[in-house]
Amino acid sequence: MDCNFFHRSYYSPYLGYSQSKLANILFTYELQRRLEEQNIPVTANVLHPGVVNTDLFQHIHWIVRIPQNVLAYFLFKVRLP
Protein backbone atom coordinates (compact mmCIF):
# COMPACT_ATOMS: atom_id res chain seq x y z
CA MET A 1 0.00 0.00 0.00
CA ASP A 2 1.43 3.36 -1.02
CA CYS A 3 0.77 5.75 1.87
CA ASN A 4 3.11 8.47 0.66
CA PHE A 5 0.85 10.74 -1.40
CA PHE A 6 3.19 13.73 -1.19
CA HIS A 7 5.87 12.30 -3.48
CA ARG A 8 3.49 11.66 -6.37
CA SER A 9 3.13 13.93 -9.36
CA TYR A 10 -0.68 13.75 -9.10
CA TYR A 11 -3.39 12.97 -6.58
CA SER A 12 -6.34 10.74 -7.37
CA PRO A 13 -9.31 11.11 -5.02
CA TYR A 14 -10.57 7.68 -6.09
CA LEU A 15 -7.20 6.06 -5.36
CA GLY A 16 -7.03 7.81 -1.99
CA TYR A 17 -10.53 6.60 -1.10
CA SER A 18 -9.71 3.07 -2.23
CA GLN A 19 -6.52 2.97 -0.19
CA SER A 20 -8.32 4.23 2.91
CA LYS A 21 -10.91 1.44 2.59
CA LEU A 22 -8.13 -1.13 2.15
CA ALA A 23 -6.43 0.24 5.28
CA ASN A 24 -9.70 -0.23 7.21
CA ILE A 25 -9.90 -3.86 6.10
CA LEU A 26 -6.27 -4.63 6.89
CA PHE A 27 -6.57 -2.99 10.32
CA THR A 28 -9.62 -5.10 11.15
CA TYR A 29 -7.92 -8.33 10.06
CA GLU A 30 -4.91 -7.53 12.23
CA LEU A 31 -7.13 -6.60 15.17
CA GLN A 32 -8.97 -9.92 14.90
CA ARG A 33 -5.66 -11.80 14.70
CA ARG A 34 -4.43 -10.13 17.89
CA LEU A 35 -7.71 -10.77 19.71
CA GLU A 36 -7.56 -14.46 18.83
CA GLU A 37 -3.88 -14.62 19.81
CA GLN A 38 -4.74 -13.38 23.31
CA ASN A 39 -7.90 -15.55 23.55
CA ILE A 40 -10.14 -12.51 23.92
CA PRO A 41 -13.73 -13.52 23.02
CA VAL A 42 -14.48 -10.55 20.79
CA THR A 43 -15.07 -10.53 17.03
CA ALA A 44 -13.81 -7.65 14.88
CA ASN A 45 -15.95 -7.01 11.80
CA VAL A 46 -15.46 -4.84 8.75
CA LEU A 47 -18.38 -4.00 6.45
CA HIS A 48 -19.02 -2.13 3.24
CA PRO A 49 -20.94 1.06 4.15
CA GLY A 50 -23.06 0.90 1.01
CA VAL A 51 -23.43 3.76 -1.40
CA VAL A 52 -22.79 7.06 0.32
CA ASN A 53 -23.27 10.50 -1.16
CA THR A 54 -19.86 12.15 -0.86
CA ASP A 55 -17.89 14.85 -2.65
CA LEU A 56 -15.37 12.28 -3.83
CA PHE A 57 -15.94 13.17 -7.48
CA GLN A 58 -16.49 16.89 -7.01
CA HIS A 59 -13.63 17.78 -9.37
CA ILE A 60 -14.81 15.81 -12.39
CA HIS A 61 -16.03 17.73 -15.43
CA TRP A 62 -19.64 18.94 -15.21
CA ILE A 63 -20.55 17.07 -18.42
CA VAL A 64 -19.79 13.80 -16.65
CA ARG A 65 -21.31 14.89 -13.35
CA ILE A 66 -24.79 15.63 -14.76
CA PRO A 67 -25.55 12.06 -15.95
CA GLN A 68 -23.89 10.69 -12.81
CA ASN A 69 -26.19 12.77 -10.61
CA VAL A 70 -29.29 11.80 -12.61
CA LEU A 71 -28.44 8.10 -12.38
CA ALA A 72 -27.69 8.39 -8.68
CA TYR A 73 -31.03 10.11 -8.08
CA PHE A 74 -33.00 7.27 -9.65
CA LEU A 75 -30.84 4.27 -8.71
CA PHE A 76 -29.83 5.10 -5.16
CA LYS A 77 -32.88 6.85 -3.82
CA VAL A 78 -33.85 5.78 -0.31
CA ARG A 79 -37.36 6.17 1.03
CA LEU A 80 -37.47 7.55 4.53
CA PRO A 81 -40.20 6.40 6.95
C-alpha angles and dihedrals in degrees: 000000000000107000096166104093094160096071095055124100091226140022123226115199090200092052091047091051092047093050092049090053091048089051089053091053095046091048091052093049091051092046091052091048091053093046091052091045090058094041092241108160097226128113121216113210133190121195139182107251093217124233111335127187105237138153091247093123098035092122098055118110115278091237089064095039096058096062090039091055093046092051092046091051093056101033102040102035114137123203113225120214 
